[in-house]
Structure formats: structure tokens, C-alpha cells
Amino acid sequence: MNIGERLFSLRQKSGESLQGVADKVGVSKAHVWELEKGRSSNPSFELVRKLAAHYGVSIDVLTGNATEPGADRMQVDRIHRGLEDLSDRDREIVEQMIAAMTQKTHGAA
């Protein structure tokens, strides 16, 4: 699997559009598409770094030197990264919500 195929797979797992990824990493939609299709096979290191950070994976995942995470793992990692931007109080609320949901799930089993 080449870098383009990995980028496509990660985008599909994250449920994002080409435009959404392009906007987040600061390139055109066409450039993301060209990368995914292998028509632009030599992205800059800076772009690879931005794409890896966007998807929450290491550069090794994009280059094929590490295993690509599954969709569930990517979702958990995205949620986790989003917590960093919250206030201490908001993180406490999220933590309480998770505890309540986990208790409900385990209690219903």
C-alpha cells in the first residue's frame, strides 16, 4: 500500500470529505485528491507532518512503517485530542458524562 492509498483509507475511516481534509491541512482539495490517487507522489515533509497530525497517526503510519489504526481507534484518538482545547471545568463534565455512560452500559449488560 502506498502513501496515497493510506491517506484515502484514513480519510474514509474518519468520514471526512476531501475538502474537509484540505481545509484542515491548508492545501487544495485537488491536491489531496492527487495525493490519494498517486498522481502527486512526493509531498513535502511539512504536508506529510500536517496530514499525520490531522489524522492522529505517526508519520510511520503514512509511510507504511507502522500499522494503520482502525476506525474505532481513530475516533477515540480524535475525541481525546479535542479534550485538550477544553477548559478544566469542561473536561470534568466530559469525564463525568463518560463515567455515567460507562456505568449505564455496564449496568445494562
C-alpha positions, 0 to 999 in steps of 0.5 A, a space after each residue: 500500500 502506498 502513501 496515497 492509498 493510506 491517506 484515502 483509507 484514513 480519510 474514509 475511516 474518519 468520514 471526512 470529505 476531501 475538502 474537509 481534509 484540505 481545509 484542515 491541512 491548508 492545501 487544495 482539495 485537488 491536491 489531496 485528491 492527487 495525493 490519494 490517487 498517486 498522481 502527486 507522489 512526493 509531498 513535502 515533509 511539512 504536508 506529510 507532518 500536517 496530514 499525520 497530525 490531522 489524522 492522529 497517526 505517526 508519520 510511520 503510519 503514512 509511510 507504511 512503517 507502522 500499522 494503520 489504526 482502525 476506525 474505532 481507534 481513530 475516533 477515540 484518538 480524535 475525541 481525546 485530542 479535542 479534550 485538550 482545547 477544553 477548559 478544566 471545568 469542561 473536561 470534568 463534565 466530559 469525564 463525568 458524562 463518560 463515567 455515567 455512560 460507562 456505568 449505564 452500559 455496564 449496568 445494562 449488560 
